[in-house]
Amino acid sequence: MNDTNLQIITLTKRDRNYSNLKGLDSSLKHSLRLDQNEHDDFEFNPNPDHPNIAIVGGVEQVLTRELAEQLLADFNDQLQTKLKATEATDEIAAEKEKLRKLKSKLVKFINATEPTQIKEYVTSVMEGERPLVVGDYAALLNQHKISRVAQRIDLLENYTTKKREIEQNAPNRAVSRTVNRVKEIILVIPEPNKLAITKAYTDLLQKALHQFYQKNFPSNKMLFSFSHLDETTNHVHAFLDLQNEKTGKYDFSAQEFEFASQYYARNKARLDKISEPPKLEDFKLPNRSEEKQNHRFIRERESWKSKVMQAAFYEHFNSLAAAYGLQAKFLPKTKEHQEFLSKVEQEAKKPKSERSHNYYTRHIEKLQKELTTSEVELIEQRANIVTLNTTIKDLQGTANTYKTTIQNLEIQASELRKENAELDSQKQKLDDEITEKTTKTAELSSTFKTMKSRMTKELNELRKKIKEDTNRKTVLEKAIKAYEEELEPLIKRFDILVDRILEAKRLDENPEQYYKRLRENTYEMASRLGKEKRKDYLFNVTEQLKEQGLDHTQATLGFTDKVKLWASDTFTSKQVVEFDKDEAEQAKAARKRRLLKPKPPSPFQDPYDPYQ
């Protein structure tokens, strides 16, 4: 297929690595559709054109609840078995930490030493390529006039001894508790591409993911993947086992870097916008500590690897997408694109029920289109009314013509009676004719009156409906404008301030300034809501802060704020959004259910400590 005939689209590919098994369990339950809540009508289409799909061991199956529960139970059993077999004990972890510190000292020594012979000797001993011979090592150090020879020998000897002990005593239980064990890959064709939600497109996404990882990382098993066709985008979730089946090691990051290096070397000419891979020497400065050098080097190397991996995946995806009439391309890095990505990231942090693009908002868009269609139909009906009015006038003219004709016939008949008695029989005949026409005229008049009455009634009802639809559209447009100009910025600022408070707590900084701004933002939002809508909003603010483990009293409005709200309600018209009676009752019931719903434990709380 010619590239000019392909529809250009964008892709979003997100990788999430899990060492925190609680986070993995939560994400997996979402993919399995086991984590259900009262917002499902907002998040998912209850009647999708095609059911959700699970692919396990290369076999495609419809994702039923029974299958989901079985997959989750089997996976948790396998994972716990693997944890018991591979996770390092506290003692092994302590020994590995000692080995790491010894290695760090050795690396620091050889990096600060100029002679290549010493570097080669120490490196080969550390990697097990040759045994440590104390006499040879001492002679080499003395030859190059290295100070503290005995200390250098002890350091290398201690390292080799500690490494040998760990390998002999715990070869299969040396996996750190912080190692990433599973990678979740989320591949999305974003909503702005305006593609229909179809199984064909999600099949393309599945094929692209499975073939890419099977071809380039064959030692890592794809545990399972899911196609969700009940949301507003074509997207899939895949879960990759990060343990190398050949070596038993969790070395996927190293595999990725090796693949990226080889791919870049082969395609360097095409990847002219991606620079050479970074080197540690590029980050060395006289006043920069070794720790910062390493940190910046690792960060830049990961960024470089991500760019190359993205380019490689796009190339692979497009080799399959042409058959579907699609071609994925990178968006140019303009200011507008950066702002778009920022909005996407902010949306991704929200629950699906609160996102601007979910099943519910898509339904609203559909209703708006139907409203536009109704307006067109109303215009057509108005044209029909004009045509009917013209027809009525024509009928009135015809009736007048009949009346005039009858009058003329009566005059003629009277004249005939006077003029010739011999024409009585003919007159009677003519009278009968006139009577018949009179009857028909009466019937036509009666029909006309009935039709006019019915059409007048329909016209009045139509005028009433047009007026109601116009008023409803005005209210809707006013609410949408208020949301876009006033409420949406306040909602987004709330999420940003919550994130900053969480970050401040994590860094052990004083979050007081953010709490103050959060309370001000809460007041501004509340001042623009009606009383019932405001009550629901303040309740949800409190519950959301509680769920985040934050001090919800910091966002509670004080006496002064409440007085200001009373004044605003009494003397201003800023309250642009309010529930109707039914919505208010539904919101009240939702709050009651939420209060009765058991709260999950805080991530910082020990569930076995009775004093917390």
Secondary structure, 3 states (H helix, E strand, C coil): CCHHHCEEECCEEEEEEECCHHHHHHHHHHHCCCCCCCCHHHHCCCCCCCCCEEEECCEEEECCHHHHHHHHHHHHHHHHHHHHHHECCHHHHHHHHHHHHHHHHHHHHHHCCCCHHHHHHHHHHHCCCCCCCHHHHHHHHHHCCCCCHHHHHHHHHHHHHHHHHHHHHCCCCCECCCCCCEEEEEEEECHHHCCCCCHHHHHHHHHHHHHHHHHHCCCCCEEEEEEECCCCCEEEEEEEECCCCCCCCCCHHHHHHHHHHHHHHHCCCCCCCCCCCCCHHHHCCCCCCHHHHHHHHHHHHHHHHHHHHHHHHHHHHHHHHHHHCEEECCCCCCHHHHHHHHHHHHHHHCCHHHCCCCHHHHHHHHHHHHHHHHHHHHHHHHHHHHHHHHHHHHHHHHHHHHHHHHHHHHHHHHHHHHHCHHHHHHHHHHHHHHHHHHHHHHHHHHHHHHHHHHHHHHHHHHHHHHHHHHHHHHHHHHHHHHHHHHHHHHHHHHHHHHHHHHHHHHCCCCCHHHHHHHHHHHHHHHHCECHHHHHHHHHHHHHHHHHCCCCHHHHCCCHHHHHHHHHHHHHCCCCCECCCHHHHHHHHHHHHHHHHCCCCCCCCCCCCCCCC
